[in-house]
Amino acid sequence: MQDQMTDQGGNLSTGMIIGTAVAAGVIAFLVRRARHADEVRIESASDVAAFAWEKAKEADLKGRTASVTREFIMERLLPEMKPILLEVLDDVEGYVDQAFRRTEKAIKGF
């Protein structure tokens, strides 16, 4: 694959590198969040009540946090990522076209 990239006269485009870095960061965040588990020891009735109250308060906080996060992604992140994603798609299209041309040339060579 490295030979194919250098055949085009350059290395990976900046957009592809940035897109890969962003995707790796998002995946690392999701894995870290999935591994982080809050274990609560409930020993008495007052602990149950306190735990239930905290969960009730957190439910609303989580809903607000999710809506703010969604708004941030839709209004800020996606418009900024759109040119990068389009450049990555153009690069992928170029690699696929080149691979098809090489394959076609190899088949015609038989």
Backbone as a printed PyTorch tensor [residue, N CA C, xyz], in Angstrom:
tensor([[[  0.8270,  -1.1790,   0.0000],
         [  0.0000,   0.0000,   0.0000],
         [  0.8770,   1.2500,   0.0000]],

        [[  1.9970,   1.1900,   0.6940],
         [  2.9160,   2.3140,   0.7260],
         [  3.4440,   2.6020,  -0.6700]],

        [[  3.6660,   1.5430,  -1.4790],
         [  4.1310,   1.7440,  -2.8440],
         [  3.0870,   2.4830,  -3.6570]],

        [[  1.8270,   2.1730,  -3.4460],
         [  0.7630,   2.8470,  -4.1770],
         [  0.7070,   4.3230,  -3.8340]],

        [[  0.9380,   4.6530,  -2.5730],
         [  0.8750,   6.0450,  -2.1570],
         [  2.0430,   6.8330,  -2.7470]],

        [[  3.2260,   6.2340,  -2.7830],
         [  4.3720,   6.9540,  -3.3080],
         [  4.3450,   6.9940,  -4.8220]],

        [[  3.6160,   6.0900,  -5.4780],
         [  3.4900,   6.1310,  -6.9240],
         [  2.7510,   7.3840,  -7.3720]],

        [[  1.8910,   7.9070,  -6.5420],
         [  1.1340,   9.1010,  -6.8990],
         [  1.9500,  10.3670,  -6.6790]],

        [[  3.1450,  10.2380,  -6.1810],
         [  4.0110,  11.3870,  -6.0280],
         [  3.8950,  12.0720,  -4.6800]],

        [[  3.3280,  11.4500,  -3.7000],
         [  3.2090,  12.0860,  -2.3920],
         [  2.7800,  11.1050,  -1.3420]],

        [[  2.6670,  11.6340,  -0.1440],
         [  2.2150,  10.8150,   0.9730],
         [  0.7330,  11.0400,   1.1930]],

        [[  0.2420,  10.5680,   2.3100],
         [ -1.1680,  10.7480,   2.6480],
         [ -1.5090,  12.2290,   2.7170]],

        [[ -2.6950,  12.5730,   2.3100],
         [ -3.1110,  13.9700,   2.3630],
         [ -3.3500,  14.3890,   3.8060]],

        [[ -3.2960,  15.6570,   4.0280],
         [ -3.5110,  16.2040,   5.3650],
         [ -4.9100,  15.8670,   5.8620]],

        [[ -5.8820,  15.9330,   4.9710],
         [ -7.2560,  15.6310,   5.3690],
         [ -7.4120,  14.2100,   5.8670]],

        [[ -6.7500,  13.2680,   5.1940],
         [ -6.8570,  11.8770,   5.6070],
         [ -6.2000,  11.6780,   6.9690]],

        [[ -5.0810,  12.3340,   7.2090],
         [ -4.3960,  12.2080,   8.4990],
         [ -5.2490,  12.8090,   9.6110]],

        [[ -5.8080,  13.9790,   9.3690],
         [ -6.6390,  14.6220,  10.3840],
         [ -7.9000,  13.8030,  10.6390]],

        [[ -8.5190,  13.3100,   9.5770],
         [ -9.7190,  12.4900,   9.7380],
         [ -9.4410,  11.2280,  10.5360]],

        [[ -8.3090,  10.5910,  10.2650],
         [ -7.9330,   9.3800,  11.0020],
         [ -7.6620,   9.7040,  12.4650]],

        [[ -6.9940,  10.8320,  12.7230],
         [ -6.7100,  11.2210,  14.1020],
         [ -7.9930,  11.5120,  14.8680]],

        [[ -8.9340,  12.1880,  14.2350],
         [-10.2150,  12.4870,  14.8970],
         [-10.9740,  11.1940,  15.1860]],

        [[-11.0080,  10.2920,  14.2040],
         [-11.7020,   9.0150,  14.4110],
         [-11.0540,   8.2240,  15.5410]],

        [[ -9.7200,   8.2050,  15.6030],
         [ -9.0280,   7.4870,  16.6760],
         [ -9.3350,   8.1110,  18.0330]],

        [[ -9.4060,   9.4300,  18.0860],
         [ -9.7430,  10.1000,  19.3410],
         [-11.1440,   9.7900,  19.8090]],

        [[-12.0880,   9.7710,  18.8810],
         [-13.4790,   9.4490,  19.2330],
         [-13.5770,   8.0150,  19.7260]],

        [[-12.9050,   7.0900,  19.0470],
         [-12.9340,   5.6820,  19.4610],
         [-12.3040,   5.5200,  20.8370]],

        [[-11.1620,   6.1900,  21.0750],
         [-10.5090,   6.1000,  22.3880],
         [-11.4260,   6.6410,  23.4850]],

        [[-12.1290,   7.7410,  23.2040],
         [-13.0540,   8.2960,  24.1820],
         [-14.1810,   7.3190,  24.4870]],

        [[-14.7510,   6.7100,  23.4520],
         [-15.8560,   5.7710,  23.6580],
         [-15.4090,   4.5320,  24.4220]],

        [[-14.2130,   4.0280,  24.1310],
         [-13.7010,   2.8560,  24.8510],
         [-13.4620,   3.2100,  26.3050]],

        [[-12.8770,   4.3790,  26.5510],
         [-12.6000,   4.7900,  27.9280],
         [-13.8980,   4.9540,  28.7080]],

        [[-14.8930,   5.5610,  28.0810],
         [-16.1770,   5.7550,  28.7450],
         [-16.8610,   4.4190,  29.0270]],

        [[-16.7470,   3.4660,  28.1040],
         [-17.3750,   2.1590,  28.3000],
         [-16.7090,   1.3810,  29.4370]],

        [[-15.4050,   1.5590,  29.5940],
         [-14.6880,   0.8320,  30.6450],
         [-14.8990,   1.4350,  32.0200]],

        [[-15.2640,   2.7130,  32.0400],
         [-15.4450,   3.3980,  33.3130],
         [-16.8160,   3.0400,  33.8920]],

        [[-16.8150,   2.2740,  34.9540],
         [-18.0830,   1.8500,  35.5590],
         [-18.1350,   2.3680,  36.9970]],

        [[-19.2330,   2.9900,  37.3270],
         [-19.4220,   3.4700,  38.7010],
         [-20.0670,   2.3700,  39.5250]],

        [[-19.3200,   1.8920,  40.5110],
         [-19.8530,   0.8620,  41.3980],
         [-20.2770,   1.5320,  42.7000]],

        [[-21.5130,   1.3190,  43.0810],
         [-22.0490,   1.9250,  44.2950],
         [-22.4000,   0.8050,  45.2690]],

        [[-21.8950,   0.9600,  46.4940],
         [-22.2310,  -0.0230,  47.5370],
         [-23.4270,   0.5120,  48.3100]],

        [[-24.4990,  -0.2560,  48.3160],
         [-25.7150,   0.1350,  49.0280],
         [-25.8210,  -0.7670,  50.2550]],

        [[-25.7820,  -0.1290,  51.4310],
         [-25.7760,  -0.9110,  52.6620],
         [-27.0030,  -0.6820,  53.5310]],

        [[-27.7030,   0.4430,  53.3510],
         [-28.8660,   0.7130,  54.2030],
         [-29.9620,   1.3810,  53.3720]],

        [[-31.1080,   1.5710,  54.0230],
         [-32.2340,   2.2050,  53.3410],
         [-31.9150,   3.6540,  52.9810]],

        [[-31.1710,   4.3360,  53.8470],
         [-30.8030,   5.7190,  53.5390],
         [-29.8570,   5.7680,  52.3380]],

        [[-28.9970,   4.7520,  52.1970],
         [-28.1270,   4.6740,  51.0220],
         [-28.9550,   4.4790,  49.7490]],

        [[-29.9940,   3.6520,  49.8470],
         [-30.8770,   3.4370,  48.6950],
         [-31.5600,   4.7410,  48.3070]],

        [[-32.0660,   5.4840,  49.2940],
         [-32.7370,   6.7440,  49.0180],
         [-31.7700,   7.7610,  48.4220]],

        [[-30.5740,   7.8450,  48.9770],
         [-29.5790,   8.7850,  48.4610],
         [-29.1820,   8.4200,  47.0270]],

        [[-29.0080,   7.1290,  46.8020],
         [-28.6420,   6.6650,  45.4640],
         [-29.7540,   6.9710,  44.4610]],

        [[-31.0100,   6.7380,  44.8620],
         [-32.1430,   7.0160,  43.9730],
         [-32.2380,   8.5090,  43.6820]],

        [[-32.0090,   9.3500,  44.6990],
         [-32.0680,  10.7990,  44.4860],
         [-30.9680,  11.2620,  43.5270]],

        [[-29.7750,  10.7420,  43.6980],
         [-28.6560,  11.0970,  42.8050],
         [-28.9540,  10.6720,  41.3690]],

        [[-29.5080,   9.4840,  41.2180],
         [-29.8390,   9.0140,  39.8620],
         [-30.9190,   9.8740,  39.2300]],

        [[-31.8910,  10.3160,  40.0290],
         [-32.9530,  11.1700,  39.4980],
         [-32.3850,  12.5150,  39.0510]],

        [[-31.4640,  13.0730,  39.8320],
         [-30.8380,  14.3350,  39.4550],
         [-29.9480,  14.1520,  38.2240]],

        [[-29.2040,  13.0370,  38.1640],
         [-28.3070,  12.7750,  37.0410],
         [-29.0750,  12.5470,  35.7400]],

        [[-30.2770,  11.9760,  35.8380],
         [-31.0570,  11.7010,  34.6270],
         [-31.3270,  12.9970,  33.8750]],

        [[-31.7030,  14.0280,  34.5800],
         [-31.9630,  15.3140,  33.9470],
         [-30.6570,  15.9230,  33.4290]],

        [[-29.6030,  15.8250,  34.2080],
         [-28.3080,  16.3480,  33.7910],
         [-27.8140,  15.6310,  32.5370]],

        [[-27.9880,  14.3290,  32.4960],
         [-27.5510,  13.5660,  31.3190],
         [-28.3510,  13.9700,  30.0850]],

        [[-29.6400,  14.2220,  30.2490],
         [-30.4560,  14.6590,  29.1180],
         [-30.0220,  16.0110,  28.5860]],

        [[-29.7550,  16.9340,  29.4980],
         [-29.2820,  18.2550,  29.0790],
         [-27.9050,  18.1630,  28.4400]],

        [[-27.0470,  17.3460,  29.0250],
         [-25.7050,  17.1730,  28.4600],
         [-25.7820,  16.5750,  27.0640]],

        [[-26.6530,  15.6050,  26.8790],
         [-26.7970,  14.9850,  25.5550],
         [-27.2980,  15.9940,  24.5330]],

        [[-28.2420,  16.8320,  24.9120],
         [-28.7620,  17.8070,  23.9560],
         [-27.7200,  18.8630,  23.6130]],

        [[-26.9480,  19.3100,  24.5960],
         [-25.8870,  20.2790,  24.3310],
         [-24.8110,  19.6640,  23.4470]],

        [[-24.4650,  18.4140,  23.7110],
         [-23.4700,  17.7270,  22.8960],
         [-23.9620,  17.5730,  21.4680]],

        [[-25.2050,  17.1710,  21.3160],
         [-25.7920,  17.0100,  19.9810],
         [-25.7690,  18.3340,  19.2260]],

        [[-26.1580,  19.4150,  19.8970],
         [-26.1440,  20.7340,  19.2670],
         [-24.7330,  21.1390,  18.8520]],

        [[-23.7500,  20.8830,  19.7310],
         [-22.3620,  21.2220,  19.4090],
         [-21.8830,  20.4670,  18.1740]],

        [[-22.1890,  19.1830,  18.1200],
         [-21.7470,  18.3750,  16.9830],
         [-22.4220,  18.8450,  15.6990]],

        [[-23.7150,  19.0840,  15.7460],
         [-24.4500,  19.4560,  14.5410],
         [-24.1120,  20.8760,  14.0710]],

        [[-23.9110,  21.8040,  15.0000],
         [-23.7050,  23.1940,  14.6180],
         [-22.2460,  23.5680,  14.4040]],

        [[-21.3380,  22.9320,  15.1200],
         [-19.9350,  23.3270,  15.0440],
         [-19.0400,  22.2810,  14.3800]],

        [[-19.1250,  21.0470,  14.8600],
         [-18.1760,  20.0310,  14.4260],
         [-18.4350,  19.5540,  13.0020]],

        [[-19.6720,  19.2170,  12.6790],
         [-19.9630,  18.7030,  11.3450],
         [-19.6620,  19.7010,  10.2270]],

        [[-20.0290,  20.9730,  10.3670],
         [-19.6620,  21.9070,   9.2930],
         [-18.1510,  22.0390,   9.0940]],

        [[-17.3870,  21.9390,  10.1700],
         [-15.9370,  22.0270,  10.0490],
         [-15.3370,  20.7420,   9.5120]],

        [[-15.9670,  19.6160,   9.8000],
         [-15.4490,  18.3230,   9.3430],
         [-15.8550,  18.0110,   7.9010]],

        [[-16.8770,  18.6700,   7.3880],
         [-17.3820,  18.3690,   6.0510],
         [-16.2970,  18.4570,   4.9810]],

        [[-15.4960,  19.5270,   4.9100],
         [-14.4500,  19.5630,   3.8770],
         [-13.4080,  18.4540,   4.0470]],

        [[-13.0980,  18.1300,   5.2930],
         [-12.1160,  17.0710,   5.5420],
         [-12.6670,  15.7300,   5.0790]],

        [[-13.9210,  15.4560,   5.4230],
         [-14.5290,  14.1900,   5.0160],
         [-14.6380,  14.0850,   3.4990]],

        [[-14.9710,  15.1970,   2.8380],
         [-15.0440,  15.1860,   1.3750],
         [-13.6790,  14.9400,   0.7520]],

        [[-12.6300,  15.5170,   1.3390],
         [-11.2750,  15.2790,   0.8290],
         [-10.8580,  13.8240,   1.0240]],

        [[-11.2220,  13.2450,   2.1650],
         [-10.9240,  11.8330,   2.4040],
         [-11.6320,  10.9660,   1.3690]],

        [[-12.8970,  11.2850,   1.0910],
         [-13.6330,  10.5210,   0.0760],
         [-12.9960,  10.6540,  -1.2980]],

        [[-12.5290,  11.8560,  -1.6460],
         [-11.8430,  12.0360,  -2.9260],
         [-10.5760,  11.1910,  -2.9950]],

        [[ -9.8180,  11.1580,  -1.8860],
         [ -8.6030,  10.3460,  -1.8560],
         [ -8.9270,   8.8670,  -2.0080]],

        [[ -9.9500,   8.4060,  -1.2940],
         [-10.3420,   6.9970,  -1.3910],
         [-10.7870,   6.6710,  -2.8080]],

        [[-11.5480,   7.5730,  -3.4210],
         [-11.9920,   7.3590,  -4.7930],
         [-10.7890,   7.2430,  -5.7370]],

        [[ -9.7860,   8.0810,  -5.5360],
         [ -8.5770,   8.0090,  -6.3630],
         [ -7.8540,   6.6890,  -6.2030]],

        [[ -7.7210,   6.2210,  -4.9640],
         [ -7.0530,   4.9410,  -4.7190],
         [ -7.8240,   3.7880,  -5.3620]],

        [[ -9.1430,   3.8180,  -5.2470],
         [ -9.9670,   2.7450,  -5.8270],
         [ -9.8810,   2.7720,  -7.3460]],

        [[ -9.9530,   3.9560,  -7.9400],
         [ -9.8360,   4.0640,  -9.3970],
         [ -8.4870,   3.5330,  -9.8820]],

        [[ -7.4410,   3.8890,  -9.1700],
         [ -6.1050,   3.4180,  -9.5470],
         [ -6.0140,   1.8960,  -9.4260]],

        [[ -6.5840,   1.3350,  -8.3780],
         [ -6.5470,  -0.1220,  -8.2020],
         [ -7.3240,  -0.8150,  -9.3140]],

        [[ -8.4820,  -0.2690,  -9.7060],
         [ -9.2530,  -0.8700, -10.7960],
         [ -8.4920,  -0.7920, -12.1110]],

        [[ -7.8130,   0.3210, -12.3780],
         [ -7.0300,   0.4330, -13.6110],
         [ -5.9040,  -0.5820, -13.6370]],

        [[ -5.2200,  -0.7580, -12.5140],
         [ -4.1380,  -1.7460, -12.4440],
         [ -4.6780,  -3.1610, -12.6320]],

        [[ -5.8180,  -3.4480, -12.0030],
         [ -6.4130,  -4.7800, -12.1390],
         [ -6.8500,  -5.0250, -13.5730]],

        [[ -7.4530,  -4.0430, -14.1910],
         [ -7.8870,  -4.1770, -15.5810],
         [ -6.6810,  -4.3980, -16.5010]],

        [[ -5.6180,  -3.6850, -16.2500],
         [ -4.4010,  -3.8180, -17.0600],
         [ -3.8150,  -5.2330, -16.8720]],

        [[ -3.8510,  -5.7310, -15.6260],
         [ -3.3130,  -7.0690, -15.3680],
         [ -4.1490,  -8.1390, -16.0400]],

        [[ -5.4710,  -7.9700, -16.0390],
         [ -6.3530,  -8.9600, -16.6730],
         [ -6.1630,  -8.9340, -18.1850]],

        [[ -6.0400,  -7.7540, -18.7760],
         [ -5.8380,  -7.6520, -20.2170],
         [ -4.4750,  -8.1850, -20.6300]],

        [[ -3.5310,  -8.2000, -19.7050],
         [ -2.1810,  -8.6980, -19.9980],
         [ -2.0990, -10.2100, -20.1270]],

        [[ -3.1100, -10.9310, -19.6760],
         [ -3.0850, -12.3990, -19.7580],
         [ -3.2760, -12.8590, -21.1500]]])
